[in-house]
Amino acid sequence: MDIRKLNKFEARPLDLLLSADPSQNSINNYVKRGLCFVAEEQQKVIGVFVLLPTRPETIELINIAVTEERQGEGIGRQLVLAAIEKAKIDGYKIIEVGTGNSSIGPLTLYQKCHFRITGVDINFFTKHYAKEIFENGIQCIDMIRLSQDL
């Protein structure tokens, strides 16, 4: 598997980005301002993540997704670790990530990758998304914020 930064002229894997964030407007907004990376095997995109500088010395892992047929193979973990490494190389001191209260798998993954819970954005998903989101039989209402010192 190769992980590489997309150049500004390449099409972003929108379907894959939408699998992690159902708001195309949000995706379009942060992809313009951030750095989009793809994981490929045999020239086929199997994963994606976006890094967005948010404050001096801080960057956020704002979207991360793996194709449905490749989930459960450790690719998500490799993407998170690649994002952390890229942030370190670029001189950032903190990397942050946010995920839904109902996103049990991602919450587990981020903590296994040494992120710590730093806060909760109450009602984030009900305020910022027109449609209700359900995962694992739980309504996604709050955003759990995590970070890691680099």
DOZA-674775 format. One record per residue (C-alpha): chain; z, y, x; residue number from 0. Coordinates in steps of 0.1 Angstrom, whole numbers, plus 5000, padded with zeros to 4 digits. Each point is the difference from the previous one (the first is absolute). Example, Ala and Ser with C-alpha at 12.3 -4.5 7.8 and 13.67 -1.06 7.14 Angstrom:
BEGIN
+--------+------+------+------+-----+
| cadena |    Z |    Y |    X | num |
+--------+------+------+------+-----+
|      A | 5078 | 4955 | 5123 |   0 |
|      A | 4993 | 5034 | 5014 |   1 |
+--------+------+------+------+-----+
# end
This chain:
BEGIN
+--------+------+------+------+-----+
| cadena |    Z |    Y |    X | num |
+--------+------+------+------+-----+
|      A | 5000 | 5000 | 5000 |   0 |
|      A | 4991 | 5035 | 5013 |   1 |
|      A | 5017 | 5031 | 4988 |   2 |
|      A | 4981 | 5033 | 5005 |   3 |
|      A | 5000 | 5035 | 4988 |   4 |
|      A | 4972 | 5009 | 4975 |   5 |
|      A | 4979 | 5029 | 5011 |   6 |
|      A | 4995 | 5030 | 4976 |   7 |
|      A | 4965 | 4988 | 4990 |   8 |
|      A | 5010 | 4965 | 4990 |   9 |
|      A | 5008 | 4991 | 4964 |  10 |
|      A | 5036 | 4993 | 4993 |  11 |
|      A | 5008 | 4966 | 4984 |  12 |
|      A | 5009 | 5017 | 4967 |  13 |
|      A | 5005 | 4967 | 4980 |  14 |
|      A | 5026 | 4989 | 5026 |  15 |
|      A | 5017 | 5034 | 5001 |  16 |
|      A | 5002 | 4999 | 4962 |  17 |
|      A | 5018 | 4967 | 5001 |  18 |
|      A | 5029 | 5017 | 5017 |  19 |
|      A | 4998 | 5034 | 4982 |  20 |
|      A | 4984 | 5002 | 4965 |  21 |
|      A | 4993 | 5037 | 5003 |  22 |
|      A | 4966 | 5007 | 5014 |  23 |
|      A | 5008 | 5038 | 5001 |  24 |
|      A | 5030 | 4993 | 5022 |  25 |
|      A | 4980 | 4977 | 5023 |  26 |
|      A | 4972 | 5025 | 5003 |  27 |
|      A | 5025 | 5027 | 5009 |  28 |
|      A | 5020 | 4982 | 5027 |  29 |
|      A | 4970 | 4982 | 5015 |  30 |
|      A | 4984 | 5034 | 5007 |  31 |
|      A | 5031 | 5011 | 5018 |  32 |
|      A | 5010 | 4968 | 5017 |  33 |
|      A | 4987 | 4972 | 5023 |  34 |
|      A | 4985 | 4969 | 4983 |  35 |
|      A | 5000 | 4967 | 5018 |  36 |
|      A | 4984 | 4967 | 4990 |  37 |
|      A | 5007 | 4964 | 5010 |  38 |
|      A | 4968 | 4980 | 5003 |  39 |
|      A | 4990 | 4964 | 5006 |  40 |
|      A | 4963 | 4991 | 5005 |  41 |
|      A | 4991 | 5036 | 4990 |  42 |
|      A | 5018 | 4996 | 4966 |  43 |
|      A | 5029 | 5024 | 4991 |  44 |
|      A | 5031 | 4980 | 4992 |  45 |
|      A | 5026 | 5027 | 5003 |  46 |
|      A | 5006 | 5038 | 5001 |  47 |
|      A | 5026 | 5025 | 5008 |  48 |
|      A | 5002 | 5038 | 5000 |  49 |
|      A | 5022 | 5021 | 5023 |  50 |
|      A | 5008 | 5036 | 4989 |  51 |
|      A | 5017 | 5025 | 5022 |  52 |
|      A | 5027 | 5017 | 4978 |  53 |
|      A | 5022 | 5021 | 5023 |  54 |
|      A | 5002 | 5006 | 5037 |  55 |
|      A | 5006 | 4967 | 5018 |  56 |
|      A | 5000 | 4981 | 4966 |  57 |
|      A | 4972 | 4979 | 4986 |  58 |
|      A | 4999 | 4980 | 4967 |  59 |
|      A | 4984 | 4966 | 4994 |  60 |
|      A | 4986 | 5011 | 4966 |  61 |
|      A | 4979 | 4970 | 4989 |  62 |
|      A | 4998 | 4965 | 5012 |  63 |
|      A | 4981 | 4971 | 4983 |  64 |
|      A | 4987 | 4966 | 5008 |  65 |
|      A | 4972 | 4983 | 4980 |  66 |
|      A | 5014 | 4977 | 4973 |  67 |
|      A | 4985 | 4969 | 5015 |  68 |
|      A | 5016 | 5007 | 5034 |  69 |
|      A | 5035 | 5009 | 4988 |  70 |
|      A | 5028 | 4978 | 5013 |  71 |
|      A | 4984 | 4995 | 5034 |  72 |
|      A | 5021 | 5026 | 5019 |  73 |
|      A | 4972 | 5026 | 5000 |  74 |
|      A | 5022 | 5026 | 4983 |  75 |
|      A | 5026 | 4996 | 5028 |  76 |
|      A | 4973 | 5004 | 5026 |  77 |
|      A | 4988 | 5032 | 4983 |  78 |
|      A | 5035 | 5014 | 4998 |  79 |
|      A | 5006 | 4992 | 5037 |  80 |
|      A | 4966 | 5016 | 5010 |  81 |
|      A | 5009 | 5031 | 4980 |  82 |
|      A | 5034 | 5002 | 5019 |  83 |
|      A | 4982 | 4996 | 5033 |  84 |
|      A | 4974 | 5026 | 4992 |  85 |
|      A | 5027 | 5025 | 4990 |  86 |
|      A | 5018 | 4993 | 5033 |  87 |
|      A | 4969 | 5004 | 5021 |  88 |
|      A | 4992 | 5033 | 4982 |  89 |
|      A | 5035 | 5013 | 5009 |  90 |
|      A | 5017 | 5000 | 4966 |  91 |
|      A | 5038 | 4995 | 5000 |  92 |
|      A | 5004 | 4988 | 4964 |  93 |
|      A | 4978 | 4979 | 4977 |  94 |
|      A | 5007 | 5000 | 4963 |  95 |
|      A | 4988 | 4979 | 4971 |  96 |
|      A | 5006 | 5001 | 4962 |  97 |
|      A | 4997 | 4972 | 4975 |  98 |
|      A | 5008 | 4993 | 4964 |  99 |
|      A | 5033 | 4987 | 4989 | 100 |
|      A | 4981 | 4970 | 4985 | 101 |
|      A | 4981 | 4992 | 5033 | 102 |
|      A | 5022 | 4972 | 5011 | 103 |
|      A | 4976 | 4986 | 5026 | 104 |
|      A | 4993 | 5033 | 5017 | 105 |
|      A | 5038 | 5009 | 5000 | 106 |
|      A | 5007 | 4967 | 5018 | 107 |
|      A | 4971 | 5005 | 5024 | 108 |
|      A | 5010 | 5035 | 5011 | 109 |
|      A | 5036 | 4990 | 5006 | 110 |
|      A | 4989 | 4970 | 5021 | 111 |
|      A | 4979 | 5025 | 5020 | 112 |
|      A | 5032 | 5020 | 5007 | 113 |
|      A | 4996 | 5028 | 4974 | 114 |
|      A | 5033 | 5011 | 4984 | 115 |
|      A | 5004 | 5014 | 4965 | 116 |
|      A | 5006 | 5037 | 5002 | 117 |
|      A | 4998 | 5012 | 4964 | 118 |
|      A | 4986 | 4996 | 4965 | 119 |
|      A | 4976 | 5024 | 4982 | 120 |
|      A | 5013 | 4996 | 4965 | 121 |
|      A | 4972 | 4997 | 4973 | 122 |
|      A | 4973 | 5005 | 5026 | 123 |
|      A | 4975 | 4977 | 4983 | 124 |
|      A | 5007 | 5011 | 4965 | 125 |
|      A | 4995 | 5037 | 5010 | 126 |
|      A | 4969 | 4995 | 5022 | 127 |
|      A | 4980 | 4972 | 4983 | 128 |
|      A | 4985 | 5002 | 4966 | 129 |
|      A | 5003 | 4962 | 4993 | 130 |
|      A | 5030 | 4979 | 5002 | 131 |
|      A | 5001 | 4976 | 5029 | 132 |
|      A | 5015 | 4966 | 4999 | 133 |
|      A | 5006 | 4975 | 5029 | 134 |
|      A | 5019 | 4968 | 5000 | 135 |
|      A | 5009 | 5007 | 4963 | 136 |
|      A | 5018 | 5032 | 5010 | 137 |
|      A | 4988 | 5035 | 4991 | 138 |
|      A | 4993 | 5021 | 5031 | 139 |
|      A | 5019 | 5032 | 4995 | 140 |
|      A | 5017 | 5011 | 5033 | 141 |
|      A | 4986 | 5002 | 5035 | 142 |
|      A | 5021 | 4984 | 5026 | 143 |
|      A | 4997 | 5020 | 5033 | 144 |
|      A | 5004 | 4982 | 5033 | 145 |
|      A | 4997 | 5012 | 5036 | 146 |
|      A | 5002 | 4989 | 5036 | 147 |
|      A | 5007 | 5019 | 5032 | 148 |
|      A | 4973 | 4993 | 5025 | 149 |
+--------+------+------+------+-----+
# end
